[in-house]
Amino acid sequence: VLRFVVEANGSLSSVDVEKSSGYRRLDQAARKLLETCKFKPGMVSGKLEKSSATLEVVWKLD
């Protein structure tokens, strides 16, 4: 599970592993995956604001 902040300009900051997969490389891959995403900043009363969110990444091997 990753916790991150989307700044008012849409940029990503403060990406932290909140709950590890138990494998360092998978945690690193999840962070890199998140960094490739584009985000819209939060909006409060018509004004762009930074916001925080979490993302659960599930790895599945077939």
C-alpha positions in Angstrom: 0.0 0.0 0.0 1.4 3.4 -1.0 0.5 6.7 0.5 1.2 9.8 -1.6 0.5 13.5 -2.0 -0.7 15.2 -5.2 0.3 18.8 -5.1 -2.0 21.7 -6.3 -0.1 21.7 -9.6 -0.8 18.0 -10.1 2.8 16.8 -9.4 3.4 13.8 -7.1 5.3 14.1 -3.8 5.8 12.2 -0.6 5.4 8.7 -1.9 5.8 6.3 1.0 5.3 2.6 1.4 2.6 2.4 4.1 2.4 -1.4 4.0 5.2 -3.4 2.4 4.7 -6.4 0.1 7.5 -8.0 2.0 9.8 -7.8 -1.0 11.9 -4.7 -1.5 12.0 -5.0 -5.3 8.2 -5.2 -5.5 7.8 -2.2 -3.3 10.3 -0.3 -5.5 8.4 -1.4 -8.7 5.1 -0.2 -7.1 6.7 3.3 -6.4 8.0 3.5 -10.0 4.5 2.5 -11.3 2.9 5.3 -9.3 5.4 7.8 -10.6 4.3 7.1 -14.2 0.7 8.0 -13.4 -0.8 11.5 -14.0 -3.0 13.0 -11.3 -5.6 15.8 -11.1 -5.2 17.9 -7.9 -7.9 18.1 -5.4 -10.3 21.0 -5.5 -12.0 22.8 -2.5 -14.4 25.7 -3.1 -13.2 26.0 -6.7 -9.5 26.3 -5.7 -6.9 23.7 -6.5 -5.4 22.1 -3.3 -2.9 19.4 -2.5 -4.4 16.1 -1.4 -3.3 12.8 -0.1 -4.4 9.3 -1.1 -3.4 5.7 -0.8 -3.1 3.0 -3.5 -3.0 -0.7 -3.0 -0.9 -2.5 -5.6 -1.6 -6.3 -5.9 1.0 -8.4 -7.6 -0.2 -11.6 -9.1 1.9 -14.2 -10.8 0.2 -16.5 -13.4 
